[in-house]
Amino acid sequence: MSTSAHPAPEPATATAARSGGTVTDRLVEANARYAEEFSDPGMDARPVLQVAVVACMDARLDLHDALGLNLGDCHTIRNAGGVVTDDVIRSLTISQRALGTRSVILIHHTNCGLESLTEGFRQELEAEVGQRPVWAVEAYSDADQDVRQSMQRVRTSPFLLHTDDIRGFVFDVTTGLLREILPAS
């Protein structure tokens, strides 16, 4: 059963193999077709809606469609789990201080891959490659609680100018609905 609203496409690797290329080759070819009809929209780098969205990198989340966004409306920052890490704070700081955003939306989702990992993942990597990653896995078992933690990290960052409009949600991958998470009191 496909988890997307579209019929399950043939795996990209099978399509690429049949055409004699890699998945990356296929994507570059798609870009060439896209560029043929592309015209500069004349937009500024500043998001029209002055909002930054932090979300998981999960391929099931089509943020623009789910939130009714158009090109140029927001900054989108994605990583595994949608957790607020130092690099997310870096991106939000640039988004606010250099590019005028004022609001932050945090989106985790149901059935996230991080729910099945632990920090032991780092130890496994160290055993395999001989070097321990400097980054934390940021695994969690409770999406609601992790959204609250992420909201708190944004609200307490000394680098961010605007921390009064920070809202967090969990996206349900089976219904497409957002469920708002209230901050810890």
Beta strands, then each sheet from edge to edge (+ up, - down):
strand 1: 51-56
strand 2: 74-79
strand 3: 103-109
strand 4: 166-171
strand 5: 178-181
sheet 1: 2+ 1+ 3+ 4+ 5-
end
